[in-house]
Amino acid sequence: DGILFEAKDGDEVLGTLLCEFDNDTVIIKEIKSTKFLIDGLCRAALNFAFNRFINKCRFETQEESVLSELIRLDLVQNDNYFIDNIDNFFTLHKNCKK
């Protein structure tokens, strides 16, 4: 079982992020969204995990358009789909990218 984060406009779902937890790691399983909401959905999941003392994140393989946006946002580095320190990520990336 996982947790589903939703970006909504009223009742309309504009984007979703599905994640699971494995010990000290949040695993981003699936992101379905326009590129404009990916940063916010990821930050919500990372913040949720960090507030539960989970400080690592792994991104599962995503669609090419989502993956390219994750790279642009510095959430992943080419073939490295892992954030080994969520706290440090938030320190280095204080604001959402446009």
SULNORSUL-V954186 format. One record per residue. N is the residue number from 0. SS is DSSP state (@ for helix, = for strand, . for the rest). PSI is psi in radians with two decimals (* if undefined). NEAR is the number of other ideal C-beta (glycine too) atoms within 10 Angstrom. Layout:
BEGIN
n=[N	N]
ss=[SS	SS]
psi=[PSI	PSI]
near=[NEAR	NEAR]
END
This chain:
BEGIN
n=[0	1	2	3	4	5	6	7	8	9	10	11	12	13	14	15	16	17	18	19	20	21	22	23	24	25	26	27	28	29	30	31	32	33	34	35	36	37	38	39	40	41	42	43	44	45	46	47	48	49	50	51	52	53	54	55	56	57	58	59	60	61	62	63	64	65	66	67	68	69	70	71	72	73	74	75	76	77	78	79	80	81	82	83	84	85	86	87	88	89	90	91	92	93	94	95	96	97]
ss=[.	.	=	=	=	=	=	=	=	.	.	=	=	=	=	=	=	=	=	=	=	=	.	.	=	=	=	=	=	=	=	=	.	.	@	@	@	@	@	@	@	@	@	@	@	@	@	@	@	@	.	.	.	.	.	=	=	=	=	.	.	.	.	@	@	@	@	@	@	@	@	@	.	.	.	.	=	.	.	=	.	=	=	.	.	@	@	@	@	@	@	@	.	.	.	.	.	.]
psi=[2.58	-3.06	2.33	2.11	2.42	2.43	2.18	2.67	1.72	-2.16	-0.15	2.15	2.11	-0.40	2.71	2.70	2.20	2.23	2.80	2.89	2.40	1.72	-1.85	0.32	2.35	2.33	2.00	1.87	-0.73	2.38	2.17	1.84	2.83	2.78	-0.41	-0.33	-0.13	-0.80	-0.84	-0.73	-0.76	-0.76	-0.63	-0.78	-0.73	-0.73	-0.74	-0.81	-0.84	-0.67	-0.17	0.40	0.50	2.11	0.21	2.67	2.45	2.32	2.18	2.89	2.29	2.91	2.67	-0.72	-0.65	-0.76	-0.75	-0.60	-0.65	-0.67	-0.79	-0.62	0.00	0.37	-0.56	2.72	1.61	-1.83	0.06	1.85	0.60	2.33	1.99	-0.09	1.67	-0.69	-0.80	-0.67	-0.84	-0.58	-0.75	-0.45	1.20	-0.57	2.66	2.49	2.62	*]
near=[4	14	14	12	20	13	18	10	7	6	5	7	13	15	18	16	24	17	25	14	15	10	6	10	17	25	18	27	17	15	25	16	22	12	14	12	18	25	21	15	22	26	18	15	22	23	12	15	23	18	9	10	7	17	18	17	24	17	21	13	10	19	11	8	13	20	17	13	23	21	13	13	16	13	22	22	11	7	5	10	18	11	25	12	13	20	11	11	18	14	9	9	15	6	7	11	11	5]
END
